[in-house]
Amino acid sequence: MPWVIAGGMLGGIALLALGAVALRTGWTPPWTRRHVSRPALYGLGALLLGTPCLAQGVFYFRLLPVPSWEIRFFGCNGLLLAGLTLLAVSQMLPAHQPGSQRKDRSEAPSS
C-alpha cells in the first residue's frame, strides 16, 4: 500500500512543478497547448491540484503532525475542486489579445 501513496506523491510533485513552470514562463505541456488560453490560470490550477496529492502522502508517512480527518477531508477536497475549476476556466476563457484592452473613458470621443 505505501507504493500507491508514494505514486500519488510523485504525481503531486509533478503537478507542482508543472504549475510553477506554467506560472513563471507560460509553458504548458504539448498536449494541452491547443486548449489552454490562459497559462497563468492553468498553472495555479495545477498547483492547487498537486498540493493535496503531496499533503496526503506527507500525512500518511507521518512526516508532519497529522491534523484531524475533517481538516484533511474538507481542506484537500476544497483544494482539488478549486484546482479543477481553474483548469477548466483556463481552457474556456478566450485568449488575451494585447491590443484589445478597454480604452480609458477620457480617450473616448465626446458626443
Secondary structure, 3 states (H helix, E strand, C coil): CHHHHHHHHHHHHHHHHHHHHHHHHCCCCHHHCCCCCCHHHHHHHHHHHHHHHHHHHHHHCCCCCCCCHHHHHHHHHHHHHHHHHHHHHHHHCCCCCCCCCCCCHHHCCCC
